């Protein structure tokens, strides 16, 4: 999962920055919050408004290498990827199965994923 940014897609050049000030660290440090977002993304639980926006935007962001992401969204995505790869590989795997069943994005972003391994 290369871009985990809380966004709504729109015709302009970037996704909305409406949720750019969400505290990503708070979510990553809370098993309850993180599980809520992951369950939303996996279709296993209810979604908050920002979770729903993320779920709707994630496929486009993955497909187009997050080109419409704001700087804060790219930074947040990097932080989430680093956390999931290093501290929650179980969740990373579940999300990869859902959003990358053919291993297209894992292969496309292999260098980036390998670069964050071991860096928490």
WOCORLIN-V245644 format. One line per field, one symbol per residue. ss: DSSP state (A for helix, B for strand, O for the rest). A space follows every 50 residues. Layout:
ss: ???
//
This chain:
ss: OOOOOOOOOOOOOOOOOOOOOOOAAAAAAOAAAAAAAAAAAAOOOOOOAA AAAAAAAAAAAAAOOOOOOOAAAAAAAAAAAAAAAAAOAAAAAAAAAAAO OOOAAAAAOAAAAAAAOOOO
//
